[in-house]
Amino acid sequence: MVMIMKRIFKNIALYIGVLSTFVATSCKPEIEGFQTTPGEANFSKYIAVGNSLTAGFADGGLYLEGQQVAFSNLIAEQLRQVGGGDFRSPFFSENERNGSGYLQLKDLVNGQPVMENVTDNLAYREPGKLSKYTDDIENLGVPGMRLDLSTEGWFGSMNMYFERLLSDSDVGMKTYMQFATEKNHTFFSFWLGNNDVLGYAMNGAVINPNDPTTVLTATATFKQTYSDFIAELTGNDRKGVVATIPDVTAIPFFTTVTRESLIAAVKAQSGQDIQDIYIEIGTGTSRAASDDDLFILPFASAGLLGNTSGENPAPYGLHPSNPVESKYVLDSDEVMAIQARVKAFNNIIKEIAKAEGLALADAHAYLNRVQHPGILYNGVAVNASFITGNAFSLDGVHLTPMGNALIANLFIEAINKQYRSRIPKVDASKYRGVRFP
């Protein structure tokens, strides 16, 4: 089965130099002599409110290099040119630089990726708890933070990234909304809501009753909480920028392992002339997968396809009586439901941004363009191809340093448009995509 899964990656073209088609236009650097101005905004104390993207999470973990190139930090660097002040992040120390641990590309064998977990110089003070950081910060990104859980005090005791930022007396008591709105800021960025869909999608639309992060947030809850959070942040006529939620089903985590690649891999390995992969639909029912069904990235390395057992001698995923479990696949109906919920959430975000006079960074539209057909930045192709596309890191969800730089520019463009600012953009060509061995 190891060979079958390797062939899957071969069939989805994970080779150095393989690039998707892209838009034949180039993002240009700033013109020489660009005159900076803050316009109608006060950037003297900028805070960044958000989740893993804001924190700089990448490659399946939170570590120092990722923190340093988080889009929020890159924005803060540019804001210093228009009156921005200190922007402090809860960086891991150098001797704990690998933080929670992360994935790295160890080797390429015939163009096929071999990954390993980085396990040295970690930042755990005890199992499941990272070293504390309770000094003042402006980068408030917390991996795993959801909008619907931002008002729950108990979340600080179950999320190690949030627990790390809280004093012992505040753990389990202080909500993220309270934590984020007590900073006496003058300007903010706000990018929450992704995980209110993503956790559900990454679990194959299977809700774990013991894990509140696998639930799809109700639209009414999203609207009320988003409105309340923004009301707190905009008090005293403070300004900011908000971002829409990407189409989570269009990221490499869901687009890399395809029905076609699975079938081709089995045929190449076993010589069987199979035509279908079978997936679980509901309890006790199955059907042949279509190209509209999305297999999650970890299924490629799970080594399950074609396996048999004493309990079920039918080959796993190749027979309707032993289908691929729902947790490994989003069926087409689930994809449509998730996309509909993202659309509803984005409509709410746009309405509130307009009503409050906030800048709007349309990450949904931008990342859809990155996904297809792709963009060209100063001669570098950027798309959503796993490993080779430059935009997404090795977990297939979070951004590379280059991806962060491009998102920072999306936010800066939105700020400049709304507040008549002239903030210079980041030179994204200075930042890497996936690091090859």
Residue, then its C-alpha position, 0 to 999 in steps of 0.5 A: m500500500v505504501m507504493i500505491m500511495k506514492r503513486i497517488f502523489k506521482n499521478i497528481a504531479l508533485y514534481i519540482g518545476v510542475l506548475s499550474t497554469f496562471v494568469a499572465t499578468s504580473c504584480k508589480p513592486e511599488i513605484e520609486g518615489f512612492q509618497t507614504t501617508p496614513g490618510e484617514a487612519n491612525f496606525s499608532k497602535y495596530i492589533a491583529v485579531g485572528n486565528s492560525l493565519t494571523a499567528g503565522f501557523a504553517d506546515g502543521g505547526l506554530y514555530l518561530e520562522g512562521q511567526q516572524v513572517a505572519f501576514s500580520n507582522l508583515i503588515a505591521e512592518q509596512l505600517r511603521q512607515v505611516g506612523g505605526g508603533d510597536f507590534r509585538s508577537p509572542f515569539f518562541s525563544e531561539n532555543e524553543r524555535n520549533g515551537s509545537g513542532y512542524l512538518q518539513l520536506k525531507d527528500l524527493v524520491n523520483g519527484q515524490p515528497v517524503m516528509e518528517n516531523v521536526t521534534d527538536n527545540l520544541a517549546y513544551r513546558e509539559p505535555g500539551k502545554l506550551s511555554k508561557y508568554t504573558d508579556d504585552i502583545e499586539n499580534l493576537g492570533v490564536p491557532g484554532m480560534r473560532l468565532d463561535l468560541s471567542t465568547e467562551g471562557w473555557f476555551g482557554s483551558m482546551n486550546m494550548y495556543f490560547e492557554r500560553l497567552l493567558s495568566d494562570s488566573d485567566v485560564g478557563m475564565k477570560t474569553y478571546m473577545q475580552f482578551a482582544t478588546e482590552k488592548n487600547h488599540t487605534f487600528f485593527s485587522f480582523w480575520l476570524g470565521n475560517n475555523d467555523v467552517l474548516g474544522y467541520a470540513m477537515n473532519g469530513a463533515v463528521i461531527n465529534p460530540n467531544d470536539p466543539t471545533t468539528v461543528l459547523t457554526a450556525t449562521a445566526t450565531f456567526k452574525q451575532t458574534y461577529s457583530d458584537f466583536i466588531a462593535e467592541l473593536t470599533g468603539n470610540d471611532r476606531k478603524g480597521v480592516v476585515a477579511t472574508i473567509p476563503d473557500v475552504t474546499a479549494i485549498p490543497f488539503f481537499t484538492t490534492v488527492t483526487r478520485e482519478s489519482l486514486i484509481a490510477a495508483v491502484k491500477a499501476q500498482s496492482g494491475q487491476d482494471i478498477q473503475d470506481i472508488y467507493i465512499e461512505i454516505g450516511t451510516g451503512t450506505s455507500r456509492a461510487a465516488s464522483d469527481d465532485d467528491l473531495f478526499i482529504l490530504p491525510f488519506a494519501s498517507a493513511g495506507l488504507l486503500g485496498n486493505t482487507s481485514g478479518e472483519n471485512p475481507a472486501p478491499y477498503g475503498l474498492h468495494p461498496s461493502n467496505p467504502v472509504e469512511s466519511k471522515y476521509v472525504l467530503d461528498s458533493d452534497e457536503v461540499m455544496a453545503i459548506q460552500a453555501r455556509v461560507k457564502a452566507f458568512n461572507n455576506i455577513i462580513k461584507e454587510i458589517a464592514k459596509a455598515e461600519g465603514l471598515a476596509l474589506a480584504d476579499a480573501h475569498a475572491y483572491l484565493n479563488r484566483v490563486q487556486h485557478p487559474g493562478i497568478l504571476y508575481n514578478g515572474v514567479a508562478v503562484n497557485a494552489s498546487f500542493i508543494t509546488g504552488n508557492a502559496f500553501s505550506l506542507d499542511g495544505v491549509h496554511l500559507t508559505p512565507m510568500g503566501n503571507a506576503l501576498i495576503a499582507n498586500l491584499f490587506i494593505e490594498a484594502i486599507n489604502k482604498q478605504y482610508r486614502s492611505r498610501i502604505p507601501k506594499v511588501d516585496a513578496s519576491k523576498y519570501r520563499g514558498v515551500r523549502f525543498p531539501 
